Amino acid sequence: MRYLKLFVKLMLVAVLLLIGILAGMDNSDAVALKFLDWQTPHASMFAWVAGALILGVVLGMALSTGVNLRSAWRERSARRALELSEQQVEQLKVTKE
């Protein structure tokens, strides 16, 4: 079963790679992006799309890092508070007996 999952994953990666190569070959026309008076140098359409995808992935990961670190910090402080509360409950049980 483990080898089947590995095989399926490898085939999926191969198919996605093939689709990417075909998209690159099909969208090889040189275009320039223009915004108001500013214009980029000419590059293939695939290069612009791939660049936008990569930029989006990197920015998304960078932005989610802050949220993940904040969540980890809150979890850590909640665990400390829980441990402190459990210690206090144990002390109260001991003093009550």
Secondary structure as UniProt FT lines:
FT   HELIX           2..26
FT   STRAND          30..31
FT   STRAND          34..35
FT   TURN            36..37
FT   STRAND          38..39
FT   STRAND          43..44
FT   HELIX           45..96
//
